[in-house]
Amino acid sequence: KLGAADRRQLALAAYQREPNDAAPVGVALLPSTWTRFVGRAAGLDEIIGAVHDDRLVTLVGPGGIGKTRLAIASAERLASSYSWGGVFVDLVPVTAEHLLEALSAALGVAEQSNEPLLTTIVQHVRGRRLLLVLDNCEHLLGAAAAFVEAILTGSSDVVVVATSRERLGVNGEHVVSVPPLTVRVCDSLTCELFGGQKLLAELPAKLGKNVRVVRAPCMGGCHNAPVTAIG
């Protein structure tokens, strides 16, 4: 379609597209999720608002707190606003020495023999509206910060959402602290998760006859207070 005779020429033609061309894939580059996203509505709204105001938003919190899921949910909501969509890069298996190689592979950048790889990446994304999600930066703080600073300086249309146990320390960084997920008695999440009277009636049958169900006090007078199964 691009007048290329083979895959090598096709890749080169794709690499040389005009900056304003739409990406062949956008939000599809984000990982698919199979669980419902509940309980983080306020945090999600905060991240989306931060992305509209700043070009680097870092989700900071302890390991296992839910930063990755929150970053993906944010990107899913935001990616359609970017012509090149969202690109997700999992940095867990990546070392500092191979960071640029991992990022170039995620962005579809072909390494050029006559220039540094970082320069090639910056030129590749320049002028293209792109949401880049860098997940798990904590073991690559120095290298990740240097890359983010270069990419934001070199391209005014790229926005970065990062997750880390520590802030990157890049100028202009907007840090969003991710707290543990808590459930308040009688809030909408409690009602959604526990399903009220119907689930309460079904629990003994589902868990076994030797289980008794205790309902926690409901200060708001509703019928959807959390329940605890005790063997």
Solvent accessible surface area in square Angstrom, and as a share of the most:
residue,aa,sasa,rsa
1,K,245,1.04
2,L,96,0.48
3,G,79,0.76
4,A,33,0.25
5,A,90,0.70
6,D,76,0.39
7,R,215,0.79
8,R,200,0.73
9,Q,87,0.39
10,L,81,0.40
11,A,61,0.47
12,L,88,0.44
13,A,30,0.23
14,A,35,0.27
15,Y,42,0.16
16,Q,120,0.54
17,R,53,0.19
18,E,120,0.54
19,P,57,0.36
20,N,131,0.67
21,D,54,0.28
22,A,70,0.55
23,A,17,0.13
24,P,108,0.68
25,V,66,0.38
26,G,22,0.21
27,V,81,0.46
28,A,77,0.60
29,L,74,0.37
30,L,12,0.06
31,P,48,0.30
32,S,109,0.70
33,T,51,0.30
34,W,231,0.81
35,T,65,0.38
36,R,182,0.67
37,F,59,0.24
38,V,38,0.22
39,G,37,0.36
40,R,28,0.10
41,A,71,0.55
42,A,84,0.65
43,G,20,0.19
44,L,13,0.07
45,D,86,0.45
46,E,90,0.40
47,I,0,0.00
48,I,22,0.11
49,G,32,0.31
50,A,5,0.03
51,V,8,0.04
52,H,130,0.58
53,D,116,0.60
54,D,47,0.24
55,R,79,0.29
56,L,2,0.01
57,V,0,0.00
58,T,0,0.00
59,L,0,0.00
60,V,28,0.16
61,G,9,0.08
62,P,85,0.53
63,G,39,0.37
64,G,87,0.84
65,I,31,0.16
66,G,28,0.27
67,K,13,0.05
68,T,48,0.28
69,R,60,0.22
70,L,3,0.02
71,A,0,0.00
72,I,12,0.06
73,A,6,0.05
74,S,0,0.00
75,A,1,0.01
76,E,74,0.33
77,R,135,0.49
78,L,6,0.03
79,A,1,0.01
80,S,106,0.68
81,S,64,0.41
82,Y,19,0.07
83,S,58,0.38
84,W,25,0.09
85,G,3,0.03
86,G,0,0.00
87,V,6,0.04
88,F,35,0.15
89,V,9,0.05
90,D,67,0.35
91,L,0,0.00
92,V,92,0.53
93,P,107,0.67
94,V,17,0.10
95,T,68,0.39
96,A,52,0.40
97,E,136,0.61
98,H,110,0.49
99,L,5,0.02
100,L,52,0.26
101,E,83,0.37
102,A,26,0.20
103,L,0,0.00
104,S,10,0.07
105,A,80,0.62
106,A,32,0.25
107,L,16,0.08
108,G,56,0.53
109,V,15,0.09
110,A,49,0.38
111,E,125,0.56
112,Q,54,0.24
113,S,127,0.82
114,N,133,0.68
115,E,46,0.20
116,P,92,0.58
117,L,21,0.10
118,L,54,0.27
119,T,53,0.31
120,T,0,0.00
121,I,0,0.00
122,V,14,0.08
123,Q,86,0.38
124,H,12,0.05
125,V,3,0.01
126,R,115,0.42
127,G,30,0.28
128,R,11,0.04
129,R,103,0.38
130,L,3,0.02
131,L,0,0.00
132,L,1,0.00
133,V,0,0.00
134,L,2,0.01
135,D,3,0.02
136,N,30,0.15
137,C,0,0.00
138,E,41,0.18
139,H,94,0.42
140,L,6,0.03
141,L,46,0.23
142,G,59,0.56
143,A,32,0.25
144,A,1,0.00
145,A,16,0.13
146,A,61,0.47
147,F,4,0.02
148,V,0,0.00
149,E,94,0.42
150,A,28,0.22
151,I,1,0.00
152,L,23,0.11
153,T,116,0.67
154,G,20,0.19
155,S,2,0.01
156,S,90,0.58
157,D,43,0.22
158,V,0,0.00
159,V,14,0.08
160,V,0,0.00
161,V,1,0.01
162,A,0,0.00
163,T,1,0.00
164,S,0,0.00
165,R,139,0.51
166,E,97,0.44
167,R,135,0.49
168,L,14,0.07
169,G,60,0.58
170,V,14,0.08
171,N,143,0.73
172,G,55,0.53
173,E,19,0.09
174,H,58,0.26
175,V,46,0.26
176,V,3,0.01
177,S,83,0.54
178,V,6,0.03
179,P,81,0.51
180,P,86,0.54
181,L,89,0.44
182,T,102,0.59
183,V,64,0.37
184,R,176,0.64
185,V,64,0.37
186,C,38,0.23
187,D,28,0.14
188,S,94,0.61
189,L,15,0.08
190,T,0,0.00
191,C,46,0.27
192,E,77,0.35
193,L,89,0.44
194,F,57,0.24
195,G,42,0.41
196,G,7,0.06
197,Q,96,0.43
198,K,146,0.62
199,L,48,0.24
200,L,35,0.18
201,A,79,0.61
202,E,58,0.26
203,L,23,0.12
204,P,50,0.31
205,A,93,0.72
206,K,133,0.56
207,L,90,0.45
208,G,30,0.29
209,K,189,0.80
210,N,127,0.65
211,V,32,0.18
212,R,156,0.57
213,V,38,0.22
214,V,58,0.33
215,R,77,0.28
216,A,33,0.26
217,P,103,0.65
218,C,33,0.20
219,M,175,0.78
220,G,60,0.58
221,G,64,0.61
222,C,42,0.25
223,H,123,0.55
224,N,40,0.20
225,A,2,0.01
226,P,25,0.16
227,V,22,0.13
228,T,78,0.45
229,A,48,0.37
230,I,67,0.34
231,G,94,0.90
